[in-house]
Amino acid sequence: MAHYYIWTIGCQMNKADSERLGVLLERLGYQPSPSPHSADLVVLNSCVVRASAENRVRGQLSSLKSLKRRKPGAIIALTGCMVDSDSAPLRAQFPHVDLFFKPQEFAELWRFLSGQAYPDPKTIVPQRPAISAFVPIIQGCDNFCSYCIVPYRRGRERSRPPSEVVAEVEALVGQGTKEVTLLGQNVDSYGHDLPGKPDLADLLVELNRIPGLRRLRFLTSHPKDMKGKLIDTIARLDKVCEHISLPMQSGDNHILRAMRRGYTVESYRQLVARIREAIPGVALSTDIIVGFPGESQAQFQNTYSLLEELRFDTVHGAMYSPRPGTLAARAMEDSVPAEEKRRRLDMVEALQQAIATEINSRLLGKVVEVLVEGQVKGKWQGRTRTNKPVFFAHNGDWRGQLVQVKVEKTSPWSLQGRLAEGA
């Protein structure tokens, strides 16, 4: 019996792609392996959004040379955003890799392994029951932010028909899934390329009707595309969670223009106010890039001050790294020294730790609803509707249950407690 191993790095879209790859490989008779070194087929699902991610992929590729020497018949494949239309440079660097295929082009791997016709994509639904599942609804991106490689690797935006998404979610719920997160590089653009132009709000309304589905989430929004209709829909639908990821990237208008983000600090601030007014208790997360080409200390301070003002529940910070082929890499000098980028990121992380400490401390003694996903180090683990991790110790099997937990301890990163009386 042949075995496969899939190594995944990067965004939730990559994780969803890897789940679908697993379904395909098991259709071909492969079984999962706990280690790449005991597998007959190894697929690396790569990310190059940051240099640090690309370096990890390259390290993994190099480590697999020993597998190929020890087991010459083993197949090694690379997919994800590291793979461009022209794979010749990668082939020259990694001759031990058998196949390079672009994101979501699963048919290439299928034909390479089987020589058979590719199955209907609508049938490729993860078969293992998962309490929380990712469902891609739109692939690619049309924005071409100056620092981002994604549109060059994943292509232009392509939405899945609502009926196809609904059918997949119904199938997942039938297998025991309780929560679904809809995915897209820019999920707010969903439907603009489909007949009748259904949008994300329309799709959420349809999915909210599915019996047995308890929670709905979506990632990732673009501030220039989030409209009032979507905000109001989130506010009124009972299954859509009060958690929105809204990447800010910078708090300086000059830098935002250089990034080609399509909004201003002022419009972003108004959007946050509109969301918080419509959805009481909403948790907001954001992304920040420090050290973008030409970013002065004063411009960084504008970002820092906006973070102080808006007080997000979660901030994902990153140091700018030039991505070959992007506008920023072609036309802008990477002028901020690495040590200065590190200093700025450390400041952002310290600020956010203090803010998250204060926000989460407000939940001390409160009762929160938790969807239990599994066990970690002997404790049950799940998340609140606002996406905060919660841990509690209790006998019995609580996996997949919605429980009420009284919070007894808080930190910037998680909550701990016990089942509330009567739960």
N, C-alpha and C positions, 0 to 999 in steps of 0.2 A: 504494500500500500504506500503510495507517494504522500509526502507531507509538505506543507507550505508554511512559510513564516512571512508576515507583513510587518515591516517597521515603519512607523508613521511619526512625522513631526509636523508642526505647524497648526493651521487653523482648524476649526470645526468642520469645514468643508472637506479637508483632507481626511479627517476621521470618518466622515460619512462615506467618502470614496473608498476608503479601506474596508469598511463594512460590506460594501457592495462587491468589492473584489473578492472578499472571502466567500460570499454567496456563489459567485461565478466559479471559483476554484473548487468548491465542494461539489458543484454540479458536475465537474470534470473528474470527480473521484478523489481529489486531494483531501487530506485531513490536516487540521492545524497542528503545528509543532510548537513546543514551548521555547525553542531556541533556534536561531538561524543556522547554527552549526550542526543541527540534527535534521535539517530540512533538505528536501530535494529541489525546492523552488523558494527563492527569497525575493520578495518585492520590497523595494524601498520607495516609500511615498514621500517625496521631498518638498522642502520649502526653501525659498531664497529671498523672502521678504526682508530678512536681515542677514548681514554677513555672518553673524554667530550661528544662525540656523544652517546656512550653506556650509559652513566649516564642519558642523556636526555630520551633515550628509556625506561630505567628502571623507571624513574619518571613518564612517560606517562602510563606505564603498571600499576604502583601502583595507579595512579589516577583513573583508570577504575574500581577498586574494588567497588566504590560507584555506578557506573552504573549497575554492576552485582547485587548488593544488591537491588537496586531500581527496576531493570527490569531483573529478573532472566532468562527470555527467550532470552535476547540479546546475540548475538554471538560475541566473541572477538577472533581475529586471529592475529598471529605474523608471519611475513615473513622477508626477507632481510638477511643481513650477520650476524645477531645475531643468526640465527638458524643453528645449525649443524646437522649432520646426526643423532646424538644421542640427542634427545630433552628432555630426562629424567631430567637432572639438571634444565632446564628451567621450566618443568612441576612442579617440586618440589617447586621452588621459586614462581611461579605464577599459582597456581591451578585454579584461576578464568578464565584463558585463555583456550578457547575451542580447538584451532587448532594451531599447529606450522608447517609451511611448508617452505622449502628452497627457495632461490631466483629463480624466473622464473618457479617454479613447481606449476603453476596455476591450473593444473589438480586436485591436491589434494583438493584445495578449491572448485573447481567446483563440484567434486564428493561429498564432504562433504555437500554442500548446496542442491544439486539437485539429486544425485544418477544417473545422466545421463552420457552418453558418452561425452568425451571432444571434443569440436569442432576443426576443422582444424585450426592450429595456423596461417596459412596464412590469415585467415579471421579476425584475431583479430587486427584491425586497429582502432586507435582512431577516433571516429565519430564526435567529436565537432570540428568545424573549428578553427584552430589555425594559426596565421600568421607565427610563427616559431615553428617547431616540432622536437622532438628527434626521431631518428630511430636507434635502435640497429642493428649492423651488425656482431658483434662477441661477444660471451659470454665467460667468464672465462679468465684465465691467466696461462701461462706456465712458468713464470719467477721466481716465488718463491723468491722475494726479502726478505731479512732476517727479515724485520720488518713488512711485510704485511700479513694480514689474508685473503685477497681476494681469492687466489687460493684454499685455504682450504674450503671456503664457496661457491664459484661460480664454482669451478671445473676447468678442463682443457679447453683450447681454442676450441671453436666450431663456425665456420663461417656459416652465412646464405648464400644460393646460390644467386648470383647476380640477377637472374631473380626474386627472391622473394623480394629482396630489391627494385629493380626497380618498381615492381608492387605496393609495398606499397607507395613509393614516388609518383607515378602517382596517386594513390588513394587520397593521402593527397592533392596534388596540385589540384585535381578535387574538393576538398572541400574548397579550398581557401588558402591553405598553400603557402607561398611565399619563405620560407627559411627552409632548413632542416639541422640538425646537426647529422652526423653519429657518433654512439657511440661504444666504446669498451674499456675494461680495458687497452688493448694495440691494438689500432686500426691499427697500422702499421703492425701487424701480420695477418691482414685479408687475407683469401683465401688460406693460406698455407696448410690447411687440406681439400681443395675441389679439385675435378677432374680438371685437367688442371692448377691448382694453379693460379687462377686470383688474382691480388693484389689490394690494395687500389687505386692505380693510375688508373688501368683498370676500377674499379667501378666508380670512379669520372668521367671518360670520358663518360661512359654510362649515368650517371645521368645528366651530363651537357647538354645532348641533349633534356631533357624533356621540352616541351613547357610550359610556365607559371611559371616554377621554376626560381626564380630570384637569389637566393644565396645558396651556399653550404659551410658547415663547417664540421669539424671532431674533435673528442676528444677520447682518449688522446694518444699522441704519446710517444714512448719510444726512447730515444736518440740512443740506439744501433741498432734500427731497421729502422730508417728513412734513406732512400737511395736517391741517386741522381735522379732516375727515378721519385719518388714521388715529390721531390722538383721542378723538371722541369715541371711536369704536373700541379702542383699548379700555377706555373708562367704563363703557356700558356692558361689555361682554364678561360674563362671570368666570370663564376659564382662562382668559388671557391674563398672564401674571403682570404684576406691577413692577416690572423691571425692564429698563430700556438701555441699550448700549448706544451711545451717541458720540462717536469719536470727534474730538475737538482739534487735535493735532498741534495747534498753537493758539496762544492768546494774543497774538500780534497781527494786525491787519496786513502789514507789509509782508510778513512771512506767509500768511494765508494766501495772499495773491501769488507769491512765488511758488507756493505748493500747488496752486491751481485748484483750490478747494471750493470756490464758488459761493462762499458766504463770508460775512464779516463777524467780528467779535460782537457787534451790537445785535445783529440778527440771531446769532447763536444764543446770546443772553436772553433775548425775547422768547426764543423757542423753549429754552429751559423753564422760563417762567410760565409759559403757556401749558407745558406738560405738567408742571407741579400744581398748577391751579386746577387742571381737569382731573388729575389722578392723585388724590391725597395719599401720602405715604409712599409714593413711587420711589424706587431706588434707581439711581442713574450711575452708569459706569462710562468711562471715557478712555481714549487713547491719546498719548502725548509723544511727540518726537522732539527731543532736545538736540541742539547743535546742528540744525539745518544750515546749509550753506549761507554764510553771511549773517547768521543770527548773532546780534550784539548782546552784550550783557543787559542792556535796557530792554531789548525785545524779549529776552528770556524772562526778565523780571515781570513783563506784562503777562506772560503765561503763568508764572508763579502766582501773581496777584489774582488772576482770574480763577485759578484753582482754589485759592483762599476764599474768594467770594462765593463761588458756586457750590463748593463742598460736596463733591461726589462721594458715593459709597465706595467705589472702586476706581483706581486709576492704573492703567497699564502704560508704563513709561518705556521708551526705547531711545537709544542713542542713534542718531542718523548715520546710516552707512550707505554709500553710493551703490546703486544697483545698475550694472552695465546695461545699456540700452535705454534707460529712462532719460527724460529731458534733463533732470537735475544732474545726472552723471555726465551727460554730453555737454551741457552748457554752463554749469555752475561749479565753482571751485569749492571743494570740501575744506573750508577755511577754518573751522573751529577745531582746535587741537583735541586729541583723544582724551587727555587728562581733564580738559575743561568740560567736555561732554560728560565725562564721568562725574565731575563735581556737580554739574547741573542736575543730572539724573538722581544723584544722592540727595540733593535738596528736595526734589519733587517727591521722592520716596519717603523721606523723613516727614515732610508736610502731610502726605497722605496717610501715613501711619497714625499721626496725631488726630487727623480729621476722622478716620475710620474708627479709632478708639472711642472718640466722643460720640459718634453716631450710634455705634453698636452698644455703648454703655446705657443708652436710653432704653434698651430692651431688657435690662436686668430686672428680673421679677415678673416680666410679662409672659403671657402665653402665646406661642406662635404655632401656626400650622406647618407641619413638615411632611413632605412626601419622602418616605424612607426608601433609599436606593440600595442599601446593602450594609455590610459590616466592615469596619476598619479597625484593626487592632483591638478586637473584642467589643467595640461599641457600634451601635447602630448609627448610620450616617444618612443624612438627607439634606434637603434645602427648603428654605422658606419660599413663599411666593416672590419675595424680593431677592431671591438667589443667594441668600446667606447660608453657608454650610452650618449644620447643626449636628451635634453628637450627643447621644444619650445611651446609658447602659440599662438594659432590661432583658429579662428572660423572654422566651417565646420568639416566634417568627414574625417580624414586623415588615418584612420586605414587601414593597408595593403598597403599603398602607398609608393613608393620610392620618396623622396623629397630632395631638395637641401636646406640645412640650413647654414646660415652664423653664425659663432661662435662669440659670443659677450662676453662670460665669460667662463673661464676654471678653473678646480680644479684637484686635483690628481685623482678624482674618476669619474668625468663626465664633460660634456660640456653643455652650454646653449646658445641659440641663437634665431634667427627668420628666417622665410622662406626667402630665397634669392629672389631678385627682379626677377620677371618673372616666379617664381616657380609655 
